[in-house]
């Protein structure tokens, strides 16, 4: 089964997008950063085209409750594709056999944790059931309809806890639209969707502060 035509703009972006279109933080030359990978997985669920996301456990010492793409560090001998699929399986039970890798976005850099992240883009050709596999690490797993991410009523701007004068793009997700998608992952979603023409600028989106549970035990380290 070939990827649907609505994914054509994403497939085209894989050949044309530059890292600077996604972030202001690109890997420095001759870096010694830890190599990581995340899986940006597009599928089609009951509510149409969607994106697989996880919510970090609220008891984690760093970035509790943060919404992320499945992913993590590369094990010895792994490539980015293998790592992204392995981490997705460990976090959600996603079966790698049902995923068609479309390609990679440019490597991005997370300076606080010195991680170089490869965003691996996939099409969920044969969906498998997904759920929380470890309550110590994952609070919830979401298949977020793209239509909800594009809905202006779900768009927000999030005030940085480290610099209150800085706000970044965000989204309200989840069944009750009370879960904040922001930071590294929210920025990639917003800027990738803007690049392909799915999302427009919304300068009047309401500004919100992170809830207390997302500020507990913050270390300044951003999880891929």
N, C-alpha and C positions, 0 to 999 in steps of 0.2 A: 504494500500500500504506500503510494507516494504521499509526501507531505501535501496538505491542502493548499490551494492557491492563496489563501489569506496569509500564509507564511512567506510568500514571495518577497515582500519588502524586507523581512528579517534575513532571508537567505542572501539577498542582494547586499544588505548592510555588511555581511561578513566579509565581502570583498572590497568594500569601500570605506568603512568607518575607521577612524583613527582613535587612538587612546585618548587624545585630548578632547574628543567629542563626548567622552564619557566621564572624565575626571581631570582635575588639575594635578593629580599625583601619578606620575609615570615612573617606572623603574629607572634608577640612575645607571649609568654605564658602569660595568665591572662591579655590580652589586653582589653582596653575599647573603641576600635575603632568602628566607625560607620559601620554598616553592609550594604553592597551594593551588587548588582548583575548586570551582563551584559549578553546579549544573543548573543552567537556565533551561528548564524543561517546559515546552509548550505542548498542550494536549487539547483534546475536545471532550468535555464532560456534559452533564445534563444541562448545564447553563451555557453551552457553547464553548468557544476557545477559552483556554485558561492557562494558568501558570502555577507550577508547584512551588510552595514556600513552606518553611518550617518556622515555628516560634520557639526560641530558646527557653529552657526551663527557667522558672522564676527564682529558683534557688541557686543559680549559678553565681560564682563570685564575680565574674566579669560579664557585663552586658546582659543581665537577666531580662528575659522577655523580648529580646531583640529578634525581629523577623529577618530571616536569611534565606538565601538559596541553600539547598543541601551542598555540603562540601567540607573541605578541610585540607590538611597537609598531605603531600605526596609521600608515600612509603618508599623505601629503597627499591629501585628498579621499576617504579611505576611511572607512567606518563600521565598527563593531565586528564585524558579521557578515562583511563582506568581508575584514577583516584576519585574523579567526580562521580562515577557510577558506583564505586565501592562505598563511598561515603553516603550517597543517596540510599543505597540498600541498607546500610547500617542504621541510618536515622529513620527511614520510613518504610523499609521493606520493599521498596521499588525493585522490580525485576529488571536487571540490565538488558536482558534479551528482548524486551519490548521497546527499547529506545533506539532510535536512529540518530546518530550524531550528524549534525549538519555542518559543524565547523566551530571555530573559536573566535571570540572577540579578542582585541589586543590585550596584552598583559597589563595589569593595573597594580599599583603599589599602595600598600597600607603602611605609611611611615611609623605609626606608634608601635606596631608589632613587627615591623620589618618583614612583611609578607608580600611576595609577588604572586598575584592571583591570576590564573587563566580562567576566564569565564567560558565554559563549554556549553554550546547551544545544541539542544536536542529536540527531536519531534517524538512525542509519545505515541508511537505507531500502534502498539498493543498494550493498552493500559492494564496495570495490575493493581490490586487493592493496596492502599497505603494507609499507614497508621503510625502512632507513636510506638517506637520499639524500646526506648529507654527513657523512663520518666526523669532520670537524673540529668539527662541532657536535653530532651525535647519536651516541651509543654503541649504543643499541638502541631498538626500537619494540615495545610490548607491547599485546596485547589481553587485558586482565586480567579473568577471569571474576568477576562480582559475587559469586558464591557463595564464591569464595576470599577476597574482601575481608571478607565477613561471617563467615568461619570464625574462631572465637576463637583457634585455634592459630596463625593468621597475624597476630594483633593484637599490637602492641608499644606501648611508650611510649618516646619518643626524648628523650634528655637534650640540652638546648640547649648548643651549644659556646660560646656567649657568656655563659650563665648556668647553671651546673651545677645550680642549685636548681630550675630550670624544666624540666618535661617536657611534651611534647605528644603527640598521637595519631599513631600510625604503623602501617604494615602491611609485611609481608614479601611481596614479589611476585617474579615471574620463574619460569622453569621449575624452578629449584632453591630457590626461596623464600629467596634470599640477597641480594636487592636491596631497599633501604630506601626506602619511600614515606613522606615526612614533610613538615614545614614548611608552606609556603603551600598546596601541592596536597593533601598529606595531611590538613591541617586542613579544607579545603573538603569533601573526600570524607567524612571522619568526621562533620562537623557537618551536611552535607546529608543523609546517610544516617540520622543520628539524627533529624533533623527529620521525615523522611517515615516513620519507624518501622521502618526496615530494620535499624538497628544500635542496640544497647544499650551503656550504659556498661560498661567493663571495667577497673575500678580496679586489679585485680591483674595486668594484663598486664605482662610482663617489661619492665624498663627497659634500654635498650641505648644505647651510645655510637656515634657515627658512626665508620665506618672511616677510616683515615688518608687514603685516596685522596680522600675527600669533604671533607677539611680543607685540602688543599694549595691555597695561593694564595687563600684566602678573603678577600673584600673587604668583607663585610658587606652586599653588594647581593643582594637576593633576585630571582631571575628569575621573571617571571610564568609 
